[in-house]
Amino acid sequence: MTRCLIGSVLGFFFGATSLLAQPAPAELHWLVIALPLVHELPGSGARPGFLDRLLNEVIIPGLPGYKHSIEVLPFERRNRMLAEDELACVPGLLRTPDREGRWRYAAAPVVTMLASGIYALKDGAAKFKAYEDANGAIELGRLLEDRQLTLGAALGRSNGPVVDALLAKAGASRVSIAAGPQPVLTLGRMLIARRFDGMLGQPYEIAAVAKTLNMPEDRFRFWPISEQPPLQSIYIACHRGQQGETRLADIERLFTRNPRARDAAQGFYESSLSTKDLAKLHKLMGRR
């Protein structure tokens, strides 16, 4: 009887220990930036951004085997974390030669978008006239030679490989850098305060900046940059180590199993565009 009871107790103990020893789900740390229409901060009252929707409607439900977390960071800190955190991935990142050796990118882009450009206040737009090409785009290389003009940019943000190279060549004296948790809004405030003449950003961003700062959108002017292609693609990227490779492979399998996932991601981005920008995007992509 005693032996039976002890056996029962030991059986229960080892069974419970076995249950407790079940491995915890693998973690996946998503790194995002607080950008208008891309990732909106909780409590902001804004609709989810297009990368919010990609994560919450496609990727996270499609990878239930992972314990997902989302961390909001400035650009520069996101870049460092993606290099340091073996469990980290980013849902949308420009691919540039400088970044190729630092992180592991998905083979196919997740979203194709209009390229970044330059914003200025309309009452200061005349300063840029001399640098417009025949199509109304700004020749950034020539503009950066003008010692009287300065631009604002977000620390750690890529605006595309061509623009990044031109800015690096021009040097820090030509560009004012904004950091912090909401760099695009910071740049917008600095532009309005005349801290510089123009700012680098995506076409869709200024509408959200104007709304947040209680300004009419038509007070701003946007130009594409003539030296760079009119379209850019963003990719999912993960840490370069073995853990990152495993997570990226699982993410890519998700998109392979569900071909509509990539269409959904593109649709999330396109739903954030104005009618004018959407028509421009479709024309450049050869769609009607």
C-alpha positions in Angstrom: 0.0 0.0 0.0 2.8 2.4 1.0 4.8 1.4 -2.1 1.7 2.0 -4.3 1.1 5.4 -2.7 4.7 6.4 -3.1 4.6 5.3 -6.7 1.5 7.3 -7.3 3.1 10.4 -5.7 6.3 10.0 -7.7 4.3 9.5 -10.9 2.3 12.7 -10.2 5.5 14.6 -9.4 7.4 13.5 -12.5 4.3 14.0 -14.7 3.9 17.6 -13.3 7.6 18.2 -13.8 7.3 17.0 -17.4 4.4 19.5 -18.0 6.4 22.3 -16.4 9.4 21.4 -18.6 7.5 22.1 -21.9 9.6 24.5 -23.9 8.3 28.1 -24.1 7.3 29.3 -27.5 10.1 30.9 -29.5 10.2 34.7 -29.3 10.0 37.1 -32.2 10.8 40.7 -31.5 9.3 43.2 -34.0 11.1 46.5 -34.2 9.0 49.4 -35.6 9.2 53.2 -35.9 6.4 55.6 -35.0 5.7 57.0 -38.4 2.5 58.6 -39.7 0.4 56.0 -41.6 3.1 53.3 -41.0 3.0 52.6 -37.3 0.6 54.6 -35.1 1.2 54.8 -31.4 -1.5 53.2 -29.2 -3.9 55.9 -27.9 -3.1 58.3 -30.8 -6.7 57.9 -32.1 -5.3 57.3 -35.6 -6.2 54.3 -37.8 -3.6 51.5 -37.7 -0.7 52.2 -40.1 0.0 49.9 -43.0 2.8 48.0 -41.2 0.6 47.7 -38.2 -1.9 46.0 -40.4 0.7 43.8 -42.0 1.8 42.6 -38.5 -1.5 42.3 -36.8 -3.6 40.9 -39.7 -1.1 38.8 -41.7 2.2 37.9 -40.0 1.3 37.5 -36.3 -1.8 35.3 -36.9 0.1 33.4 -39.6 2.9 32.5 -37.2 1.1 31.2 -34.0 4.2 29.2 -32.9 6.0 32.4 -31.9 5.5 34.7 -29.0 5.4 38.1 -30.7 6.3 41.4 -29.2 6.4 44.9 -30.8 8.8 47.6 -29.7 8.7 51.2 -30.9 12.1 52.7 -31.4 13.8 55.7 -33.2 15.5 54.8 -36.5 19.0 54.7 -35.2 18.2 52.5 -32.1 16.1 50.2 -34.3 19.2 49.7 -36.5 21.4 48.9 -33.6 18.8 46.5 -32.1 18.4 44.7 -35.4 22.2 44.1 -35.4 22.3 43.1 -31.7 19.1 41.2 -30.9 19.2 37.7 -32.3 15.4 37.4 -32.1 14.6 40.7 -33.9 13.0 41.4 -37.2 11.7 44.5 -38.9 8.4 44.4 -41.0 9.6 46.9 -43.6 13.1 48.1 -44.5 14.7 49.6 -47.5 17.5 47.5 -49.0 20.7 49.4 -49.6 24.4 48.3 -50.3 25.4 49.7 -46.9 22.8 47.5 -45.1 23.3 44.2 -47.1 26.0 42.9 -44.8 24.4 44.0 -41.5 21.0 42.2 -41.6 19.3 39.3 -43.4 16.7 40.3 -45.9 13.7 38.4 -47.4 14.2 37.5 -51.0 11.1 39.3 -52.2 9.9 42.8 -51.3 6.8 43.1 -49.1 5.6 46.5 -50.4 6.5 48.6 -53.5 6.0 52.3 -52.8 6.6 55.8 -54.2 10.2 57.0 -53.5 11.0 59.5 -50.9 11.5 63.2 -51.9 11.7 66.7 -50.5 9.1 68.8 -48.7 9.2 72.6 -48.2 6.7 75.2 -47.2 5.1 76.7 -50.3 6.1 80.2 -49.3 9.8 79.0 -49.5 9.4 76.9 -52.7 11.0 79.6 -54.9 14.4 78.7 -53.4 14.2 75.2 -55.0 13.1 76.4 -58.5 16.7 76.6 -59.8 17.2 72.9 -59.0 14.1 71.5 -60.8 14.6 69.4 -63.8 12.4 69.3 -66.9 9.9 66.9 -65.1 9.7 69.1 -62.0 11.9 66.8 -59.9 14.7 68.2 -57.7 18.3 67.5 -58.7 19.5 66.8 -55.2 23.2 66.7 -56.1 23.1 70.3 -57.4 20.9 71.5 -54.6 23.4 70.2 -52.0 26.1 72.4 -53.5 24.1 75.5 -52.7 25.6 76.7 -49.4 22.4 78.8 -48.7 20.0 75.8 -48.6 19.7 73.2 -45.8 17.6 70.1 -45.5 16.3 68.1 -42.5 16.5 64.3 -42.3 15.8 61.6 -39.6 18.8 60.1 -37.9 19.3 56.5 -39.1 16.7 56.6 -41.8 17.5 55.6 -45.3 15.9 57.6 -48.1 17.3 55.2 -50.8 20.8 54.3 -51.8 21.3 57.2 -54.2 20.0 59.8 -51.8 22.0 58.3 -48.9 25.2 58.6 -50.9 24.5 62.2 -52.0 23.8 63.2 -48.4 26.9 61.4 -47.1 29.0 63.2 -49.8 27.6 66.6 -48.9 28.5 66.2 -45.2 26.8 67.0 -41.9 26.8 70.8 -42.5 24.3 70.5 -45.3 21.7 68.4 -43.4 20.0 69.0 -40.0 19.3 65.7 -38.2 16.2 64.9 -36.1 16.1 62.0 -33.7 13.7 60.9 -31.0 10.6 58.7 -31.0 8.6 60.5 -33.7 11.2 61.9 -36.0 8.9 62.9 -38.9 6.7 65.0 -36.6 9.9 66.6 -35.2 11.1 67.4 -38.7 7.7 68.9 -39.5 7.9 71.2 -36.5 11.5 72.2 -37.4 10.5 73.0 -41.0 7.6 75.2 -39.8 10.0 76.9 -37.4 12.3 77.6 -40.4 15.2 75.6 -38.9 15.9 74.4 -42.5 14.5 75.0 -46.0 13.2 71.5 -46.8 12.9 68.0 -45.3 13.3 64.5 -46.7 10.3 62.2 -46.4 7.7 59.9 -48.1 4.9 61.5 -50.2 2.2 60.3 -47.9 3.7 61.6 -44.7 3.1 65.3 -45.0 -0.7 64.9 -44.8 -0.5 63.3 -41.4 2.1 65.8 -40.3 -0.1 68.7 -41.3 -3.1 67.2 -39.6 -1.2 66.6 -36.4 0.2 70.2 -36.4 -3.2 71.7 -37.3 -1.9 73.1 -40.5 -3.5 72.9 -44.0 -1.8 70.4 -46.2 -1.7 72.9 -49.1 0.9 74.9 -47.2 3.5 72.3 -48.2 5.1 71.4 -51.6 6.6 68.0 -52.5 9.2 67.2 -55.1 10.5 63.8 -56.2 14.3 63.5 -56.5 15.5 63.2 -60.0 18.6 61.1 -59.3 16.7 58.1 -57.8 14.2 55.7 -59.3 10.5 56.8 -58.7 9.7 53.5 -56.9 11.2 51.9 -53.8 10.6 48.5 -52.2 10.7 47.6 -48.6 11.6 44.1 -47.3 11.2 42.2 -44.1 14.6 41.9 -42.5 15.9 40.0 -39.5 19.1 39.6 -37.5 21.9 38.2 -39.5 22.6 35.2 -37.2 21.2 31.7 -37.1 18.1 32.7 -35.1 17.3 35.5 -37.5 17.7 33.1 -40.5 15.2 30.7 -38.9 12.7 33.4 -38.2 13.0 34.9 -41.7 12.6 31.4 -43.3 9.4 30.9 -41.3 8.1 34.3 -42.4 8.9 33.6 -46.0 7.1 30.2 -45.8 4.1 32.1 -44.6 4.0 34.3 -47.7 4.7 31.2 -49.9 1.8 29.3 -48.3 -0.5 32.3 -48.7 0.1 34.1 -52.0 -2.5 36.7 -51.2 -0.6 37.9 -48.1 1.8 40.0 -50.3 -1.2 41.5 -52.1 -2.8 42.3 -48.8 0.5 44.0 -47.6 0.5 46.1 -50.8 -3.1 46.9 -50.4 -2.5 48.2 -46.8 0.0 50.6 -48.2 -2.1 51.8 -51.1 -5.0 52.5 -48.8 -2.9 55.1 -47.1 -2.3 57.1 -50.3 -4.2 60.0 -51.6 -6.1 59.5 -54.9 -3.4 61.4 -56.8 -0.5 59.4 -55.3 -2.3 56.1 -55.8 -2.9 56.9 -59.5 0.8 57.9 -59.8 1.9 54.6 -58.1 -0.3 52.5 -60.4 1.0 54.3 -63.5 4.6 53.7 -62.5 3.8 50.0 -61.7 2.1 49.6 -65.1 -1.3 49.1 -63.5 -4.6 50.9 -64.3 
